[in-house]
Structures are given as C-alpha cells and as structure tokens.
Amino acid sequence: MTKKIDATPKEHIGSLLHSVRFRLVLWFTVILAIILFAFSAFLFYTQSRNLQAEAVHELDRRVTSLLEFVQSALSQGIGQISLPHGLLRDTDVFILVSPDGQVLASQGPIPAQQVLQLVSAGLQSNPRAGEGSVVYWTSTSSQNYLFIPTQVHNQMGMDLVVIFGGILDPGALVNRFLFTLIIGSLLTLLIAVIGGFWLADRAMRPVKTITQAARAISETDLSLRLNLKNKDELGELANTFDAMLARLQAAFERQRQFVADASHELRTPLTIVNLETSRALETHRSQPEYQHALKIIRAENDFMTSLVNDLLVLARMDAGQTAMEKNPLDLSDLVVDTIERLTPLAVRNGVTLQAGNLPETYILGDRQYLLQMLSNLVENAIKYTTGEKKLVSAETGSADGTTWVRVSDTGPGIASEDIPHLFDRFYRVDKARTRDTESEDDPTLPSGSGLGLSIVQWIVQAHGGEIHLESTLGIGSTFEVRFKTP
Ligand code: ADP
C-alpha cells in the first residue's frame, strides 16, 4: 500500500489549477461571460433607446396637459392659476409670463427669474429661435432640464408665454438599468462558477474512484474491480478497465500456472536422474546395471530437452516473437516428409505408419511450423497407439475451398470429457501411463509433457485454420486440420 502524504496548501492549489474541474469551470465561465456581455450589450442598446423615447414621450404628455390646463384657465378668465396636484411632477417647472416679462404664476424647484434668464439667454444665443424653441440646461445637481416656452392667449387676446421645464434624463434610468445588468451578470457568473464547480466535482467523482482503485491495485493482487454502476461514459471506461483487469489477471494466472507446471514437470525427471546416479554410485555395479541407469538418465534428459524446447516455443509464441514466412506449400509433400522422418520411430514402436490418399494440395504457410505441427500429431499417434493392430495413417485432401490433413490411429481413443481440455497446456489424459511406458518399457520413446497439442493448436490458428478431433474409445482417434485454400 502506498502511504498518502498530505499535500501542502501550495501543492493543493497547484493540483486544483491543473485539474480538469478547474479548466472545465474556467472555460464554462469564460464562455458564459462572453454570452452575458453580448446579451447585456444588446439589451442595453435597445433598452436605452426605448427609455430615451419613453422619457420624451412622457415629457410631451405633461407639456400637453399643462398647456391644455393653462389655456382653458386663461380662456375662462381665471387670473390666479394654480395647477392641480399630479398634473406635473415635483421636479417640473411651470412659469406663466406676461408680454412685459412679468411672472404671473410659477411652480417648481428652480426660481422663476433664473428660468427666465436661462430661456431668454438661450433664445438670444440662437437668433433663429422663436417662441416654442427648447432650451437645455444642466442644473447644479447635474440634472438635465429641458425648458419649453410656448405662447398662449388669454381671454383678452394678450400673448402670454408658458414655460415648462422638466428633467429629460433617461440617463438615470439607463444607468440604473446598466447597474442592474452588471450586478445581474456578476451574480449569474458567481452562481455559474459555484454551480460549475459543484457539477464538475460530481461529474469527476467516478474518476477519483477509478484513480484510487487503480492506485490500490498491485501486480500481485489483480482481483480488485471498480464495479462502477454508472451507465455513462465514465461507467463505460470503468467497465473497460475492469475487463482489462480481468484479462490481465487471467494472463498473470496463466503465466503463474505455466511456470508452476513447468517446474513441476522438470522436478520428476530431475529426481529420477538424481536417484539413478545415487544408486549407481552407491556401490560397485555390473556393466548392464550401469547401462540401464544411463539409459534411464538419457531418457529423462531427452524428456527435459524436449520439454525445454516446447517451453521455449510456447514462450516465443506468447511473446509474439515468432516470425512466420508464409509461402505456397504442397501439404501432401509435408506429410510425406513427416512420415519419412518418423518411420524409424514407428518401426521401433511396432506401429505401421502409412500414407493414405495424398493428392497435391496447396496452402499458404510456414514450412518449419507446419512440419512441427504434423510431427506432433503423428508422434502422438505413434506414441499412444497400443493393442494388436497398430496403424497410423495420414492423408490430405481439399474440397469447397478447404484443404485438410488427417492423422488417424487405431489407438485407445480419447474420452469425450477429456476432449475439451486436450489442447490445454500440460494436459495429459493419463499422466502415469505416459511416463511409465517411457522409462520402464522403452526409455527411448518420445516423452510427453502435455505441451504438444497446445503447440499444434497455436500453429493451426496462426495459419487461420481449425483443428477437429474425432475419437472413439478403444477404436482410435482422427485429428483433422483444415485450412482455407488460397
Ligand atoms: P504429450 O506431450 O503428453 O503427448 P500432447 O499435448 O501432445 O501432450 O497431448 C495431450 C494428451 O492427449 C496426451 O497426454 C494424450 O493423453 C492425449 N493424446 C494425444 N494424442 C493422442 C492420440 N493420438 N491418441 C490418444 N491420446 C492422445
């Protein structure tokens, strides 16, 4: 177990800054900020125009009602004009001026004289301006006033001037709107950051689980699984990870079993060699006794040599270090070669080794490997064939795009429960029988370690072929290897 050392705050911040969570939130926030800015800018542009128009309209409405009121009051000959409550706003200014400049009525926060001065100055500064022209003025409290002088007539037909002053300041409203937009956007961003972190944290939690589990897995204990039940992408990743672990575990297990079996296989011949040498050396022996001991030692040595060779072949196959040179080959030619090479062994075993039908059939393959495959099959057939009529035959043929080779024997056959395991490494149907026959009756007989058929299967598969076995107990077995005809 690795001991977890507490990270310093600096390391903590460092790891946070490099985390996917942080980057996700950062990108999310930046994109949201851009969207918010664009949206606010659009809203601000359209809304400020609307507010401006709204303010002008509102002012216009007040001027119209003021003029209507004053005009009707003057028409009725009312001298003392007092405006009804609510007609104007508190900030609005109203002044009624006689033709000689006398202020007849006034209302509002700005002194009438000041308004008169402003209006007359404004009108004078613009020589073309007549009555009704507007005058803009910014008060000391930074409020933009708009003064509108309008000519009215009283009952006697005298020209009077009504000056209306009102604040035309959509700016305040616009500013308030801008402020709301900024605060709203900032709040949205803040919530987005907090929510984003929360979401990213939740989304990344399975990753943490995976990391912790991966940390806890050591090569000696591959049994740990993540077992993440999520149906999302991370669940899929965890499942893939679990499947990979299962494959690794199986591979490690196979490897361990392979080494254990190999050591076990080597232990018996080494013990026999040790026993035989100790027995021979114990006391003075006759020459036939020495010869017998040496024969046994040689047989065990042969067994170990072939075992080590087989192990080497399998190790190379497992490591993918087998370079195959595939050429068009006549399968019957390979069968003939194998029969010729193994005839002495068959003779020694009292087995009749015969070639069956051998028409020319071509396949694409590696000569050396295919010869080894055929040797293993024929050697097995010779090795395990017992009884009266000892016959082993090999034949080839092709039909429907398939080329095949068959090796048949009149041996003991293989029980159906053994067939599924037959191609497993180190699997032997009857371990005792194999070794007894070798060492006692004929020590020169090829020894069996249970690797031959695994190698055969590997070679067949490497050529894209299939191997089938038909066997009847007490009658014999037929191994058939099928290849695709090129
Ligand atoms: P071995 O090196 O022991 O022969 P193989 O992998 O070649 O190992 O074969 C595995 C087992 O299958 C053998 O131990 C034997 O019991 C059985 N077997 C293989 N070929 C035959 C056969 N032709 N007839 C009967 N049994 C066979």
Residues whose N, C-alpha, C, O or C-beta is under 5 A from the ligand:
A	BS01	ADP	N380 A381 Y384 D409 G411 G413 I414 L422 Y427 R428 V429 D430 S447 G448 S449 G450 L451 G452 L453 S454 S477
